[in-house]
Every structure is written in structure tokens, then in C-alpha cells.
């Protein structure tokens, strides 16, 4: 329920593959293979960037996330649920 309501307020790009249930990661790999193949065939330069998201959760303050949800018109009850999820939470490497 939470995911469905957040998606309506904050739609994600159709190419998004991280942090969602999707079998389409292979689609992005195939796209990368095609780009590399065409760049080699046409003798063109190709730049590829891989973004390391290891610290992504530490880079945005939780209060900012809550403010954006409010600006997007997310119901206050849902915002309170997200707020509760962030209360006394942390991340660590196993």
C-alpha cells in the first residue's frame, strides 16, 4: 500500500532498476552491450559511468525526504509512516 501511494506521488523513471522489484536488470545490460557493439563497429568513443550507491542513504537528510513528500502532496498519514520508519534506524555493513 505504501509503495503504491508513494509511486503515485513520486513516479520513477521507466529505466530505474535499483531498489524496485523488477526482472529487467538484464534489459539494461543488453542495452549496454548494444551500445558497446555499435561504438566498436563505428569506431566511436563511448563513455560509461557506473555510480557507486554505497553511501546513498547517508547523503540525504531524512527531514528533506519528508519535506519533499509533503510538497508532492503525499497524505500526512503516509508521511508519518515514512517518518516512523526512519526513527531510530541505521545502516551498517555486515
Secondary structure, 3 states (H helix, E strand, C coil): CHHHHHHHHCCCCCCCCCCCCCCCHHHHHHHHHHHHHHHHHCCCCCCCCCCCCCCHHHCCCHHHHHHHHHHCCCCHHHHHHHHHHHCCCCCCCC
